[in-house]
Amino acid sequence: MKIRTFPIPSEEAEAHLRRLAGRARVLFDGEAARVAGRALSEIRRGGDRALARWRARYDGVTGPPRAVRRPGRVSAEFRRAFEQSLSRVTLFHSRQQTPAARVLTAGSVIEERVFPLDSVGVYIPGGQAVYVSTALMTILPARLAGVPRIAVATPPPAYDSSPELRYALGKLGVTEVYRMGGAHAIAALAVGTGAVPRVACIVGPGNRFVAAAKRLVSGLVRIDGLSGPTEVAVYADGAADAECVAADLLAQAEHDRDAAAVLVTTSAPLAERVEKAITRRLVGLETRDRARAALSRYGAIAIAKSPREAVRFLEAFAPEHLGIQTRKSLEDSRLFRRAGAVFVGRPTSEVFGDYVAGTNHVLPTNGTARFSSALSVRDFVKRMSVVSLSRRDAERLAPHAEVWARIEGLPAHAAAARLRRSAGS
C-alpha cells in the first residue's frame, strides 16, 4: 500500500504531527463524557440498583455484580509463557521501590514514610481482543507494592471467553473480580456500592467511555493516566532491517483504526524497502483491515535531512513506543527523553515489551510521554511526611516562620510559631 511520505523538515511533517496530536480527541469525546457523567451520577445516588440497570444495558447481565472466581484451564504452552513473563516482570519491577528520605539535623528528625495503597481497582478491557497481558502488567506491580486489596473489573465476554485471563487472575492471587465493563465499572469502583466497595486507585486501559470515566473520577481516586490510541515510531538509518521495521510498525497498526505507526529515517532507500515490506506483509495478515486503515489515517514514512531533524520530530511526537534501529542504536537511544519506552537494536521488537521483556506495557500515549511514565510499583504507594523538631531547632526556626506568616497575612500562623520559641521537645 502507499503510505504517506514526506521530508523532515517540511510543512507536511508539521501537519502530520498535528494529525497525530489530534487523536487525543477520543479522550475528550462529548458523547463519552456525557455517558460517563450519567453513570457516575446515577451510581453515586442509586448504588447497586443503578449499577444493575447499567449492567443490564451494557453488559447484558442482570443484577448487581458479585465477586467471582472461576478457574481457567490452559495449555502447557501458555503456562510456560505466563511463568516466563511473570518472572521477568517481577525481576524488573521488584527493583522499583525507592527508599524513603530521612534527615537528621539539629536534633530533629524529618522523614518520609511510605505505605502501600489500601485498595486498587484494575480495569482489564475486552472488545477486539482480550488483553490477558494487561492483567499481569497492572496487578503484579500492585502486589509488589504491598496493596492488600485488588479488585478487577472486566467485561463479561472477556472474562467468560478467556480461560487464559481467568488463569492469570488466579495465579496473581486476585479473588475479587467483577464482570462489568465500561464507564459504569469505573464509576462503581470509584464511589462504591453495596456490592462493590470503593477503591483508592484505578488503573488500566479501556475505550473512550472508560477514559472519560477515569478523567471524571480522577479527583476522587488516583488514576494511572488516560490511555488513548496506541502508537509506535521507529528511528532507523540505512543499516536497519526493512523487514523488522515493517513488522514492528504493523504490530501496532493492527490494534485499531486510530493506532499510529511512523518510520523516521535518514535513508530514502530504506524508506522504499520498508513500504514494500509493509505492502507484502499486509496480504496475509488476519488483522489487515484494521492495520491498513490505521496506516492510511496515521501511518507515515518521514525522511529526515539529518539525525538532528529526525530527533527533533520524534521528540515533538513523544511516542508511546520508540524503536531504534541504527548503526549505533544504544548510543542513539540516549538522544531521546520523550518516549514511553524505548526498544534498542534490531533484536528488540516492541512486542517483547508488550509481554516478556519485564518492563511495563501500560505507557503514556498521545504525547503525554512529555510528562508521564510507564506504570510502576511507585504508582501503588503513598508517601507521608513526618516532622519531629527538637526544642533547639524549633526555637531557631520560629522567627523565620513568623516572617513568612506576616508576609502572607496569616497572624494565627505567626502566633503558633511564636509559642514554639520556648516549646518543649
Residue pairs with C-beta under 8 A, 6 or more apart in sequence:
1 278
1 279
1 282
1 292
1 295
1 296
2 275
3 275
3 278
3 295
3 299
3 300
3 301
4 16
4 299
4 300
4 301
5 271
5 275
5 300
5 301
5 302
5 303
6 12
6 13
6 16
6 300
6 302
6 303
7 13
7 302
7 303
7 304
7 305
8 264
8 302
8 303
8 304
8 305
8 309
8 310
8 312
8 313
9 305
9 309
9 312
9 313
13 302
13 313
16 262
16 300
16 302
17 313
17 316
17 317
19 298
20 231
20 260
20 262
20 298
20 317
20 367
21 366
21 367
23 228
23 229
23 231
23 258
23 260
23 298
23 366
24 228
24 366
24 367
26 32
26 208
26 211
26 228
26 229
26 258
27 208
27 211
27 212
27 215
27 226
27 228
27 366
29 208
29 212
32 183
32 208
32 209
32 211
32 212
33 212
33 215
33 216
35 183
35 209
35 212
36 183
36 186
36 187
36 209
36 212
36 213
36 215
36 216
37 216
39 54
39 182
39 183
39 184
39 186
39 187
39 213
40 183
40 187
40 190
40 191
40 213
40 216
40 217
42 50
42 53
42 54
43 50
43 51
43 54
43 184
43 187
43 188
43 191
43 193
44 187
44 191
46 53
47 193
47 194
48 64
48 193
48 194
48 195
49 64
51 64
51 65
51 180
51 184
51 188
51 193
51 195
51 196
52 62
52 63
52 64
54 182
54 184
55 61
55 62
55 63
55 64
55 65
55 180
55 184
56 62
58 181
58 182
58 184
59 155
59 156
59 179
59 180
59 181
59 182
60 156
61 156
61 179
61 180
64 193
64 194
64 195
64 196
65 178
65 179
65 180
65 188
65 195
65 196
66 178
66 195
67 151
67 175
67 176
67 177
67 178
68 159
68 177
68 178
68 179
69 169
69 170
69 174
69 175
69 177
70 166
71 166
71 167
71 170
72 162
72 163
72 164
72 165
72 166
72 167
72 168
72 169
72 170
73 163
73 167
74 82
74 163
74 164
74 167
78 164
78 167
79 167
81 355
81 356
82 136
82 164
82 167
82 168
82 171
84 356
85 133
85 136
85 355
85 356
86 136
86 140
86 171
88 356
88 357
88 358
89 136
89 137
89 140
89 358
89 360
90 140
90 144
91 358
92 357
92 358
92 359
93 140
93 141
93 144
93 358
93 360
93 376
93 377
94 144
94 377
96 141
96 144
96 376
96 377
96 378
97 114
97 144
97 145
97 377
97 378
97 381
98 378
100 111
100 112
100 113
100 114
100 383
101 111
101 112
102 109
102 110
102 111
102 112
103 109
103 110
103 111
105 393
106 390
106 392
106 393
106 396
107 390
107 391
107 392
107 393
107 425
108 387
108 388
108 389
108 390
108 393
109 386
109 387
109 388
110 385
110 386
110 387
110 388
111 385
111 386
112 383
112 384
112 385
112 386
113 383
113 384
113 385
113 386
114 381
114 382
114 383
114 384
115 381
115 382
115 383
115 384
116 145
116 146
116 147
116 148
116 380
116 381
117 142
117 145
117 147
117 200
117 201
117 222
117 380
117 381
117 382
118 147
118 148
118 149
118 200
119 147
119 148
119 149
119 150
119 151
119 197
119 198
119 199
119 200
119 201
120 142
120 147
120 149
120 150
120 151
120 199
120 200
120 201
120 202
120 203
120 380
121 151
121 152
121 153
121 186
121 189
121 190
121 199
121 201
121 202
121 203
121 221
122 135
122 138
122 139
122 142
122 150
122 151
122 152
122 153
122 202
122 203
122 204
123 152
123 153
123 154
123 181
123 185
123 186
123 189
123 202
123 203
123 204
123 205
123 206
123 210
124 131
124 134
124 135
124 138
124 152
124 153
124 154
124 158
124 165
124 204
125 131
125 134
125 154
125 155
125 158
125 181
125 204
125 205
125 206
125 207
125 210
126 154
126 155
126 157
126 158
126 181
127 155
127 158
127 207
128 255
128 256
128 290
130 158
130 161
130 162
130 164
130 165
131 205
132 162
132 164
132 165
132 168
133 354
133 355
133 361
134 204
134 205
134 361
134 362
135 152
135 165
135 168
135 169
135 172
135 174
136 168
136 172
137 360
137 361
137 362
137 375
138 203
138 204
138 362
138 375
139 150
139 152
139 169
139 172
139 174
140 172
141 360
141 375
141 376
141 377
141 379
141 380
142 150
142 203
142 380
143 150
143 172
143 173
144 377
145 377
145 378
145 379
145 380
145 381
146 380
146 381
147 380
149 176
149 199
150 173
150 174
150 176
151 176
151 177
151 178
151 189
151 196
151 197
151 199
152 169
152 174
152 176
152 177
152 178
153 177
153 178
153 180
153 181
153 185
153 186
153 188
153 189
154 165
154 177
154 178
154 179
154 180
154 181
155 179
155 180
155 181
155 182
156 179
156 180
156 181
158 165
158 181
159 165
159 166
159 177
159 179
160 179
169 177
178 185
178 188
178 196
180 188
181 206
181 210
182 206
182 207
182 209
182 210
182 213
183 209
183 210
183 212
183 213
184 213
185 210
185 213
186 202
186 206
186 210
186 213
186 214
186 217
187 213
187 217
188 196
189 196
189 198
189 199
189 202
189 221
190 198
190 199
190 202
190 213
190 217
190 220
190 221
191 198
191 217
191 220
192 198
198 221
199 221
200 221
200 222
201 221
201 222
201 223
201 224
201 379
201 380
202 214
202 217
202 221
202 222
202 223
202 224
203 223
203 224
203 362
203 375
203 379
204 224
204 362
205 227
205 362
206 214
206 227
211 226
211 227
211 228
214 223
214 226
215 223
215 226
217 223
222 379
224 362
224 375
224 379
225 364
225 368
225 372
226 366
226 368
227 362
227 365
228 258
228 365
228 366
229 255
229 256
229 258
229 259
229 260
229 365
229 366
230 252
230 255
230 256
230 259
230 260
230 320
230 321
230 365
231 252
231 259
231 260
231 261
231 262
231 298
231 317
231 319
231 320
231 321
231 365
231 366
232 248
232 249
232 251
232 252
232 260
232 261
232 262
232 319
232 320
232 321
232 322
232 323
232 350
233 261
233 262
233 263
233 264
233 314
233 317
233 319
233 321
233 322
233 323
233 339
234 240
234 245
234 248
234 249
234 262
234 263
234 264
234 322
234 323
234 324
234 325
235 264
235 265
235 310
235 311
235 314
235 322
235 323
235 324
235 325
235 326
235 332
236 245
236 263
236 264
236 265
236 267
236 270
236 274
236 323
236 324
236 325
236 326
237 265
237 266
237 267
237 270
237 307
237 325
237 326
237 327
238 265
238 266
238 267
238 269
238 270
239 325
239 326
239 327
240 265
240 267
240 270
240 325
240 326
240 346
241 325
241 346
242 270
242 273
242 274
242 276
242 277
243 277
244 325
244 346
244 349
245 263
245 270
245 274
245 277
245 323
245 325
246 274
246 277
246 278
246 281
247 277
247 281
247 349
248 323
248 343
248 349
248 350
248 351
249 261
249 262
249 263
249 274
249 278
249 295
249 299
250 261
250 278
250 281
250 282
250 285
250 291
251 349
251 350
251 351
252 259
252 260
252 261
252 294
252 321
252 350
253 259
253 261
253 290
253 291
253 292
253 294
253 295
253 299
254 285
254 287
254 290
254 291
254 294
255 290
255 294
256 290
256 294
257 290
257 293
257 294
257 297
258 294
258 297
258 298
259 290
259 294
259 298
260 294
260 298
260 299
260 319
261 294
261 295
261 298
261 299
262 298
262 299
262 300
262 301
262 302
262 317
262 319
263 271
263 274
263 300
263 301
263 302
264 302
264 304
264 310
264 313
264 314
265 271
265 274
265 301
265 302
265 303
265 304
265 310
266 303
266 304
266 305
266 306
266 307
266 310
267 303
268 303
271 301
271 303
274 301
275 301
278 295
282 288
282 291
282 292
285 291
302 310
302 313
304 310
304 313
307 332
307 335
311 335
311 336
314 322
314 336
314 338
314 339
315 336
315 337
315 338
317 338
317 367
318 338
318 339
318 364
318 367
318 368
318 369
318 370
319 339
319 340
319 369
320 339
320 340
320 341
320 363
320 364
320 365
320 369
321 339
321 340
321 341
321 343
321 350
321 353
321 363
322 336
322 339
322 340
322 341
322 342
322 343
323 342
323 343
323 348
323 349
323 350
324 332
324 333
324 336
324 342
324 343
324 344
324 345
325 345
325 346
326 332
329 344
329 345
329 346
330 344
330 345
333 342
333 344
336 342
338 369
338 370
339 369
340 363
340 364
340 365
340 369
340 372
340 373
340 374
341 350
341 353
341 359
341 361
341 363
341 374
343 349
343 350
343 352
343 353
348 357
353 359
353 361
354 361
355 361
359 374
360 374
360 375
360 376
361 374
362 374
362 375
363 369
363 374
363 375
364 371
364 372
364 373
364 374
389 397
389 420
389 425
390 425
391 423
391 424
391 425
394 420
394 421
394 423
394 425
395 420
395 421
395 422
395 423
397 417
397 420
398 417
398 418
398 420
398 421
399 417
399 421
401 413
401 414
401 417
402 414
402 417
402 418
404 413
405 411
405 413
405 414
405 417
406 414
